[in-house]
Amino acid sequence: MECGIIYIKVCPKKGNTGEWLKYCHIFSVLPKSLQENIKQIANDINTKYSEDIVIPMDISLHPGCTTTADKVEDIATDMFNQFSDMMERNGLENCVREAYSIGEINNPSFVDSTHHLQDDIMIQLGEYLDESDEPGLFKV
């Protein structure tokens, strides 16, 4: 099945007090306000685009989302803007790196998180996301 795949990485600049967020994958240690904001963003994205989402956006500081191929750019842009705004409200500007792509996914209905997909497109997207901490929205 051809799908759109989206990954976000929060990567505050080195020396910033929020630098630790880049390495944080335990949701419960995030400040409560950040947890609530992330839940609101995920709920908004998953509700607003419910007809075009194959695997819902994770409730995570570094979320993924799998969509229909024709809506991936719209959803990726919305996710990027909402995450960037949230981080700015928390004093961390220009620290969101998001990559998205379109590719073939095998059996996406058997997976509960985009992070658990194991298709070639996922490897390419993950490698691109991790090769830099340069913020921005990137189509791969």
MDAnalysis code that builds the backbone (N, CA, C; Angstrom):
import MDAnalysis as mda
import numpy as np

u = mda.Universe.empty(420, n_residues=140, atom_resindex=np.repeat(np.arange(140), 3), trajectory=True)
u.add_TopologyAttr("name", ["N", "CA", "C"] * 140)
u.add_TopologyAttr("resid", np.arange(1, 141))
u.add_TopologyAttr("resname", ["MET", "GLU", "CYS", "GLY", "ILE", "ILE", "TYR", "ILE", "LYS", "VAL", "CYS", "PRO", "LYS", "LYS", "GLY", "ASN", "THR", "GLY", "GLU", "TRP", "LEU", "LYS", "TYR", "CYS", "HIS", "ILE", "PHE", "SER", "VAL", "LEU", "PRO", "LYS", "SER", "LEU", "GLN", "GLU", "ASN", "ILE", "LYS", "GLN", "ILE", "ALA", "ASN", "ASP", "ILE", "ASN", "THR", "LYS", "TYR", "SER", "GLU", "ASP", "ILE", "VAL", "ILE", "PRO", "MET", "ASP", "ILE", "SER", "LEU", "HIS", "PRO", "GLY", "CYS", "THR", "THR", "THR", "ALA", "ASP", "LYS", "VAL", "GLU", "ASP", "ILE", "ALA", "THR", "ASP", "MET", "PHE", "ASN", "GLN", "PHE", "SER", "ASP", "MET", "MET", "GLU", "ARG", "ASN", "GLY", "LEU", "GLU", "ASN", "CYS", "VAL", "ARG", "GLU", "ALA", "TYR", "SER", "ILE", "GLY", "GLU", "ILE", "ASN", "ASN", "PRO", "SER", "PHE", "VAL", "ASP", "SER", "THR", "HIS", "HIS", "LEU", "GLN", "ASP", "ASP", "ILE", "MET", "ILE", "GLN", "LEU", "GLY", "GLU", "TYR", "LEU", "ASP", "GLU", "SER", "ASP", "GLU", "PRO", "GLY", "LEU", "PHE", "LYS", "VAL"])
u.atoms.positions = np.array([
    [0.847, -1.178, 0.000],
    [0.000, 0.000, 0.000],
    [0.890, 1.238, 0.000],
    [0.617, 2.192, -0.891],
    [1.379, 3.432, -0.912],
    [0.842, 4.365, 0.177],
    [1.749, 4.833, 1.024],
    [1.371, 5.684, 2.157],
    [2.321, 6.856, 2.280],
    [1.893, 7.839, 3.041],
    [2.758, 8.929, 3.455],
    [3.236, 8.644, 4.865],
    [4.503, 8.889, 5.110],
    [5.079, 8.627, 6.425],
    [5.703, 9.924, 6.934],
    [5.455, 10.234, 8.202],
    [5.921, 11.478, 8.808],
    [6.630, 11.145, 10.124],
    [7.788, 11.777, 10.335],
    [8.505, 11.675, 11.605],
    [8.911, 13.076, 12.060],
    [8.786, 13.314, 13.353],
    [9.255, 14.570, 13.950],
    [10.347, 14.249, 14.969],
    [11.368, 15.105, 14.979],
    [12.419, 15.027, 15.998],
    [12.563, 16.425, 16.586],
    [12.482, 16.535, 17.894],
    [12.712, 17.803, 18.579],
    [14.200, 17.839, 18.917],
    [14.891, 18.871, 18.436],
    [16.346, 18.913, 18.608],
    [16.837, 20.323, 18.950],
    [16.629, 20.736, 20.210],
    [17.144, 22.040, 20.645],
    [18.664, 22.115, 20.466],
    [19.146, 23.299, 20.211],
    [20.574, 23.501, 19.969],
    [21.418, 23.144, 21.191],
    [22.625, 22.703, 20.925],
    [23.576, 22.342, 21.974],
    [23.790, 23.539, 22.901],
    [23.777, 23.289, 24.184],
    [23.961, 24.337, 25.173],
    [22.663, 24.957, 25.660],
    [21.560, 24.690, 24.964],
    [20.250, 25.190, 25.362],
    [19.780, 24.397, 26.579],
    [19.061, 25.048, 27.492],
    [18.581, 24.342, 28.688],
    [17.640, 23.185, 28.340],
    [17.028, 23.223, 27.186],
    [16.130, 22.144, 26.763],
    [16.797, 21.097, 25.903],
    [18.132, 21.128, 25.834],
    [18.863, 20.180, 24.982],
    [18.537, 18.722, 25.313],
    [18.260, 18.441, 26.566],
    [17.960, 17.074, 26.988],
    [16.740, 16.503, 26.272],
    [15.840, 17.369, 25.777],
    [14.629, 16.902, 25.098],
    [14.951, 16.086, 23.850],
    [16.069, 16.393, 23.227],
    [16.477, 15.668, 22.022],
    [16.600, 14.169, 22.308],
    [16.984, 13.832, 23.513],
    [17.234, 12.440, 23.881],
    [16.098, 11.813, 24.677],
    [15.055, 12.570, 24.929],
    [13.971, 12.106, 25.786],
    [12.946, 11.282, 25.005],
    [12.791, 10.039, 25.407],
    [11.787, 9.164, 24.807],
    [10.834, 8.606, 25.871],
    [10.903, 9.164, 27.060],
    [10.008, 8.749, 28.141],
    [9.033, 9.903, 28.364],
    [7.830, 9.731, 27.853],
    [6.828, 10.786, 27.857],
    [6.538, 11.307, 29.258],
    [6.488, 10.425, 30.239],
    [6.092, 10.814, 31.597],
    [7.092, 11.727, 32.296],
    [8.326, 11.857, 31.789],
    [9.294, 12.759, 32.435],
    [9.240, 14.169, 31.860],
    [8.455, 14.361, 30.814],
    [8.296, 15.701, 30.246],
    [7.488, 16.569, 31.202],
    [7.708, 17.877, 31.175],
    [6.859, 18.761, 31.975],
    [5.384, 18.521, 31.623],
    [4.523, 18.576, 32.628],
    [3.088, 18.294, 32.436],
    [2.474, 19.161, 31.337],
    [2.862, 20.429, 31.275],
    [2.291, 21.307, 30.252],
    [2.662, 20.829, 28.846],
    [3.874, 20.352, 28.683],
    [4.311, 19.830, 27.392],
    [3.551, 18.541, 27.057],
    [3.365, 17.690, 28.051],
    [2.591, 16.458, 27.842],
    [1.179, 16.793, 27.353],
    [0.553, 17.742, 28.006],
    [-0.817, 18.121, 27.636],
    [-0.873, 18.725, 26.238],
    [0.105, 19.568, 25.923],
    [0.149, 20.170, 24.583],
    [0.318, 19.106, 23.501],
    [1.173, 18.131, 23.738],
    [1.397, 17.052, 22.763],
    [0.128, 16.231, 22.585],
    [-0.546, 15.936, 23.677],
    [-1.812, 15.191, 23.586],
    [-2.834, 15.972, 22.766],
    [-2.896, 17.290, 22.977],
    [-3.845, 18.129, 22.225],
    [-3.515, 18.140, 20.735],
    [-2.228, 18.239, 20.413],
    [-1.824, 18.241, 19.006],
    [-2.166, 16.904, 18.359],
    [-1.827, 15.805, 19.023],
    [-2.127, 14.481, 18.466],
    [-3.627, 14.295, 18.278],
    [-4.410, 14.705, 19.256],
    [-5.861, 14.601, 19.153],
    [-6.384, 15.437, 17.987],
    [-5.868, 16.655, 17.847],
    [-6.290, 17.532, 16.760],
    [-5.965, 16.918, 15.396],
    [-4.732, 16.474, 15.218],
    [-4.308, 15.880, 13.942],
    [-5.110, 14.615, 13.651],
    [-5.207, 13.736, 14.628],
    [-5.894, 12.457, 14.416],
    [-7.389, 12.628, 14.160],
    [-7.978, 13.667, 14.732],
    [-9.402, 13.939, 14.508],
    [-9.620, 14.654, 13.180],
    [-8.863, 15.715, 12.966],
    [-9.023, 16.545, 11.769],
    [-8.802, 15.749, 10.477],
    [-7.854, 14.826, 10.509],
    [-7.496, 14.078, 9.304],
    [-7.858, 12.587, 9.406],
    [-8.847, 12.271, 10.207],
    [-9.174, 10.864, 10.479],
    [-9.399, 10.024, 9.225],
    [-9.969, 10.610, 8.194],
    [-10.228, 9.846, 6.969],
    [-8.956, 9.577, 6.170],
    [-7.884, 10.301, 6.461],
    [-6.642, 10.165, 5.701],
    [-5.501, 9.568, 6.525],
    [-5.777, 9.183, 7.761],
    [-4.730, 8.618, 8.617],
    [-4.832, 7.096, 8.615],
    [-3.693, 6.470, 8.325],
    [-3.593, 5.012, 8.307],
    [-3.139, 4.512, 9.687],
    [-2.111, 5.151, 10.245],
    [-1.642, 4.884, 11.608],
    [-1.605, 6.238, 12.314],
    [-2.372, 6.414, 13.388],
    [-2.480, 7.730, 14.041],
    [-1.149, 8.284, 14.541],
    [-1.120, 9.603, 14.660],
    [0.024, 10.292, 15.242],
    [0.203, 9.819, 16.675],
    [1.451, 9.474, 17.018],
    [1.779, 9.040, 18.378],
    [1.667, 10.202, 19.353],
    [1.382, 9.867, 20.585],
    [1.467, 10.853, 21.667],
    [2.879, 10.716, 22.214],
    [3.772, 11.507, 21.623],
    [5.200, 11.404, 21.892],
    [5.868, 12.723, 21.557],
    [6.995, 12.998, 22.184],
    [7.767, 14.188, 21.850],
    [8.385, 14.056, 20.461],
    [8.572, 12.820, 20.003],
    [9.149, 12.533, 18.690],
    [8.174, 11.637, 17.932],
    [7.024, 12.192, 17.520],
    [5.962, 11.352, 16.965],
    [6.157, 10.976, 15.502],
    [5.425, 9.940, 15.140],
    [5.306, 9.543, 13.751],
    [3.836, 9.479, 13.398],
    [3.548, 9.433, 12.108],
    [2.178, 9.331, 11.622],
    [2.241, 8.754, 10.215],
    [1.315, 7.871, 9.891],
    [1.232, 7.294, 8.552],
    [-0.111, 7.699, 7.962],
    [-0.078, 8.199, 6.727],
    [-1.252, 8.791, 6.108],
    [-1.456, 8.247, 4.699],
    [-2.546, 8.673, 4.089],
    [-2.698, 8.407, 2.668],
    [-1.655, 9.258, 1.939],
    [-1.217, 8.779, 0.796],
    [-0.154, 9.463, 0.060],
    [-0.560, 10.871, -0.372],
    [-1.811, 11.051, -0.744],
    [-2.236, 12.354, -1.265],
    [-2.387, 13.440, -0.197],
    [-2.423, 13.076, 1.073],
    [-2.597, 14.066, 2.150],
    [-1.355, 14.255, 3.020],
    [-0.289, 13.525, 2.721],
    [0.875, 13.563, 3.605],
    [1.460, 14.968, 3.739],
    [1.530, 15.721, 2.666],
    [2.117, 17.063, 2.746],
    [1.280, 17.994, 3.628],
    [-0.042, 17.939, 3.480],
    [-0.917, 18.779, 4.302],
    [-0.789, 18.424, 5.778],
    [-0.809, 17.135, 6.075],
    [-0.740, 16.687, 7.475],
    [0.644, 16.982, 8.051],
    [1.694, 16.737, 7.274],
    [3.057, 17.020, 7.738],
    [3.220, 18.507, 8.057],
    [2.706, 19.360, 7.204],
    [2.809, 20.808, 7.420],
    [2.071, 21.217, 8.687],
    [0.878, 20.682, 8.881],
    [0.098, 21.001, 10.077],
    [0.827, 20.523, 11.336],
    [1.342, 19.286, 11.312],
    [2.084, 18.767, 12.464],
    [3.301, 19.639, 12.760],
    [4.041, 19.985, 11.732],
    [5.245, 20.807, 11.903],
    [4.895, 22.159, 12.521],
    [3.882, 22.815, 11.982],
    [3.490, 24.132, 12.499],
    [3.034, 24.056, 13.951],
    [2.227, 23.057, 14.272],
    [1.745, 22.940, 15.654],
    [2.889, 22.616, 16.615],
    [3.798, 21.730, 16.216],
    [4.933, 21.394, 17.089],
    [5.862, 22.597, 17.248],
    [6.120, 23.313, 16.161],
    [6.988, 24.490, 16.233],
    [6.396, 25.550, 17.149],
    [5.093, 25.798, 17.018],
    [4.416, 26.765, 17.888],
    [4.496, 26.340, 19.351],
    [4.275, 25.050, 19.610],
    [4.334, 24.545, 20.980],
    [5.728, 24.744, 21.570],
    [6.756, 24.440, 20.808],
    [8.110, 24.571, 21.329],
    [8.459, 26.044, 21.558],
    [8.002, 26.927, 20.675],
    [8.228, 28.364, 20.881],
    [7.560, 28.843, 22.168],
    [6.335, 28.386, 22.416],
    [5.636, 28.765, 23.653],
    [6.401, 28.283, 24.884],
    [7.214, 27.262, 24.719],
    [8.007, 26.722, 25.820],
    [9.443, 27.243, 25.803],
    [9.686, 28.313, 25.044],
    [10.989, 28.961, 25.047],
    [12.045, 28.299, 24.178],
    [11.655, 27.390, 23.308],
    [12.610, 26.692, 22.446],
    [12.239, 26.932, 20.983],
    [12.848, 27.941, 20.415],
    [12.534, 28.302, 19.039],
    [13.383, 27.506, 18.055],
    [12.814, 27.280, 16.892],
    [13.534, 26.717, 15.761],
    [14.258, 25.414, 16.120],
    [13.510, 24.458, 16.682],
    [14.142, 23.205, 17.112],
    [13.371, 21.961, 16.674],
    [12.508, 22.107, 15.675],
    [11.738, 20.963, 15.201],
    [12.259, 20.556, 13.824],
    [12.628, 19.302, 13.707],
    [13.052, 18.725, 12.431],
    [12.016, 17.673, 12.069],
    [11.433, 17.835, 10.893],
    [10.420, 16.879, 10.457],
    [10.747, 16.425, 9.046],
    [10.630, 15.131, 8.830],
    [10.843, 14.549, 7.508],
    [9.613, 13.736, 7.147],
    [9.253, 13.801, 5.878],
    [8.134, 12.997, 5.406],
    [8.428, 12.483, 4.005],
    [7.760, 11.394, 3.665],
    [7.980, 10.783, 2.365],
    [6.766, 9.948, 1.985],
    [6.783, 9.460, 0.770],
    [5.747, 8.555, 0.274],
    [6.436, 7.272, -0.152],
    [5.856, 6.142, 0.236],
    [6.447, 4.866, -0.132],
    [5.505, 3.712, 0.123],
    [5.948, 2.548, -0.295],
    [5.175, 1.322, -0.117],
    [5.347, 0.789, 1.301],
    [4.220, 0.500, 1.926],
    [4.197, -0.057, 3.278],
    [3.450, -1.383, 3.219],
    [4.042, -2.413, 3.809],
    [3.394, -3.719, 3.870],
    [2.586, -3.850, 5.148],
    [1.333, -4.166, 5.028],
    [0.452, -4.443, 6.167],
    [0.440, -3.375, 7.253],
    [0.187, -2.110, 6.911],
    [0.186, -1.072, 7.954],
    [-0.916, -1.256, 8.994],
    [-1.954, -1.994, 8.662],
    [-3.051, -2.180, 9.619],
    [-2.663, -3.086, 10.789],
    [-1.519, -3.769, 10.687],
    [-1.073, -4.648, 11.762],
    [-0.113, -3.960, 12.724],
    [0.093, -2.670, 12.548],
    [1.058, -1.926, 13.349],
    [0.340, -0.802, 14.092],
    [0.673, -0.608, 15.358],
    [-0.002, 0.417, 16.154],
    [0.743, 1.752, 16.196],
    [1.961, 1.796, 15.670],
    [2.747, 3.030, 15.666],
    [3.613, 3.066, 14.408],
    [3.734, 4.231, 13.823],
    [4.595, 4.404, 12.656],
    [6.017, 3.962, 12.976],
    [6.447, 4.136, 14.216],
    [7.801, 3.755, 14.615],
    [8.044, 2.249, 14.553],
    [6.998, 1.456, 14.444],
    [7.146, 0.005, 14.394],
    [7.135, -0.562, 12.982],
    [6.969, 0.299, 11.980],
    [7.029, -0.166, 10.594],
    [8.471, -0.536, 10.254],
    [8.631, -1.530, 9.389],
    [9.982, -1.993, 9.063],
    [10.243, -2.017, 7.562],
    [9.591, -1.161, 6.822],
    [9.756, -1.127, 5.380],
    [10.953, -0.256, 4.990],
    [11.457, -0.436, 3.765],
    [12.631, 0.305, 3.291],
    [12.461, 1.816, 3.406],
    [11.278, 2.304, 3.108],
    [11.043, 3.746, 3.168],
    [11.251, 4.275, 4.585],
    [10.955, 3.441, 5.571],
    [11.141, 3.853, 6.967],
    [12.619, 4.038, 7.290],
    [13.441, 3.138, 6.764],
    [14.884, 3.235, 7.006],
    [15.428, 4.507, 6.378],
    [15.034, 4.790, 5.135],
    [15.488, 6.007, 4.458],
    [15.053, 7.258, 5.219],
    [13.816, 7.269, 5.643],
    [13.282, 8.432, 6.351],
    [13.985, 8.624, 7.690],
    [14.166, 7.537, 8.438],
    [14.855, 7.608, 9.725],
    [16.301, 8.074, 9.591],
    [16.985, 7.560, 8.580],
    [18.375, 7.967, 8.354],
    [18.444, 9.457, 8.017],
    [17.533, 9.926, 7.179],
    [17.522, 11.340, 6.821],
    [17.245, 12.206, 8.056],
    [16.287, 11.783, 8.843],
    [15.931, 12.558, 10.035],
    [17.118, 12.656, 10.989],
    [17.860, 11.571, 11.139],
    [18.956, 11.530, 12.107],
    [20.285, 12.073, 11.597],
    [20.400, 12.337, 10.295],
    [21.694, 12.777, 9.781],
    [22.021, 14.225, 10.139],
    [21.054, 14.945, 10.674],
    [21.283, 16.347, 11.014],
    [20.304, 16.790, 12.100],
    [20.658, 17.857, 12.775],
    [19.750, 18.503, 13.724],
    [19.247, 19.822, 13.166],
    [19.480, 20.054, 11.888],
    [19.006, 21.273, 11.238],
    [17.481, 21.281, 11.258],
    [16.874, 22.302, 11.848],
    [15.407, 22.337, 11.910],
    [14.788, 22.619, 10.550],
    [13.561, 22.200, 10.407],
    [12.811, 22.475, 9.180],
    [11.912, 21.312, 8.819],
    [11.177, 21.503, 7.738],
    [10.249, 20.516, 7.213],
    [10.825, 20.025, 5.893],
    [11.103, 18.721, 5.804],
    [11.820, 18.176, 4.661],
    [11.045, 17.042, 4.008],
    [10.895, 17.133, 2.681],
    [10.331, 16.030, 1.918],
    [11.502, 15.188, 1.427],
    [11.456, 13.908, 1.721],
    [12.532, 13.002, 1.350],
    [12.104, 12.158, 0.166],
])
